[in-house]
Each structure stands twice: as C-alpha cells, then as structure tokens.
Amino acid sequence: MLGVDGYWMSVVTSGEFLQTFTLDRLPPGTNVYATIALSEVNTSFFANSDNPKFAANAVIASWTTYQPDGTESPVRQGSSDFPQNAVSVENCARMTFYLFGVHVAATAQINVFRF
C-alpha cells in the first residue's frame, strides 16, 4: 500500500512532558521513509515564570521490522549521539515518535512515506 501520511503531536507543559505516537502495525513488506520536525516552539505562555529555561525535542525514537519468519524484530533505536529525525526502514512493522517538552508549548509534524 503506497502512500504518504501526515500526523502531528503537541505538548503544552509548565514542567516536563513526553508525548509519544506509534504507527499501527504496518503490513509485511512495507518500506517506510519517515521524518519528524518541530514546527512550533512557543515560550510566551510561561513568560512570567521564575524559570526561564525551556526545551523541545522531536525524534524518531524506535522502530521494528519483520523477520524472515514473519515475527516482529526487537526494537531498534536511533543513535543516542545524534537525534534521529529521519529514517528509512525496509519491511517496517512499527515506528515510534517522541515529542518532549520542558516549560514550553511545542508542535511537531510527522511525515510517513510508504513504498
């Protein structure tokens, strides 16, 4: 099933918050190219706070593939040294995205190309 799907995630938090999104199990044989990017970061909601520090991070956290016997592989993660914002996965089973925020309102756009 070829196609392009778009999703978005949002957090508004005065503390720390992790929003997660996992693609439903894809059909075997589905190749995926996926991206995630911050599309808005807004700190004005907390301008009068005693804590001026904020953070927002949008990453592709993990994915699984189908093994030759049809079972799902163990979870694979992107590099911890470099946030994974785009990945191409052959025979993809699932993919999980994270949007993390601290003292911020943030929105992230997800694009999933299936081929």
N, C-alpha and C positions, 0 to 999 in steps of 0.2 A: 504494500500500500504506500505509494509515493505521496509526498505532500509536505507542506510547511505549516507548522502550528506556532502560535504566539501565546505566551502566558505572561502574567505579571505578578509580582509579590510586593507587599508593602509592610513597613513597620513604622509605628509612631510610639516612641518609648522615652520615658524620663530616666529609665535605668538601662539594663541590658536586656536584649530580646533576640532570640533566634527564630526566624521563620523558615520552615522547610517545605519543599514541594518535591514530590516524587512522581515521575511519569508512571502511569499504569503499565503493567507488564505488556511489552510490545510483542507482536507476532515473531516467531523464529525467522531468521533471515533478514531482519530489518537492520539496515545500516543507518546510523544517525550521525549528523553533524549538529552540535548544539552550541549555543552561545548564551551568556548572561552578562548584562551590563547595568550599572547604576544609571538610572535616567533622571533621578531627582535626589538631592540631599538638601534638607532644609533644617536649619537650627533655630529659626526665628521663634518657634513655639516655646523655646526654653531660654530666651534672651535674658530674662530677669533672674535666672538661676544663679546660685553660688558656684556652680560647677560649669565652667565654660568649655570643658573638653568634650569632644564628641568623636564618634567613629561610625563608619558604614562600610560593609564589605559584602560583595555578591560573588559567589563562587559556585562552580560545579563541584559538589562535594564527593560524589562517588558514582559508580556505575557497575553493572554486572553484564555478562554476556552468556549466550547459550553455549554449553559444552557439546562435544560431538555426540554424547548420549542423550542430549535434549534437556539435561538438568541445567539449573542456573549456577553460574560460577560464583566463587567467593567474591565479596565486594572489593572493588579496586578503587583506589583514591588517587587524586591528583597529587602532584609534588607538594610537600609542605614548605619547600623553599620558595615556590612561586605559585601564587593563587591561580587555579585553573579556571579561566573564563571562556575557553572554547576547547572543544574536544571532538574528535571523530572516532566513533566506535563501531566496528563491524559486528554484525549479529548481536545487536544490543538487546538486552532483556529489560533492564530498568536503569533510570538515571535520577539522581537526587541533587537538588539545588538548595543552596543556603543563602539567606539574606540576614545578616547580623547587624544590629544597630545598638549604639550606646548614646543616649541623650540626643536623639535625632529623629527626624521623620525622613524616611528613605523609600524609594521605589526602584525596583529592578525589572527590566524587560528580559524575557527568555524567548529565544527562537530555536525551534527544533525542526531540522530538515531531515525528512525520512527518504531514503533512496535504496 
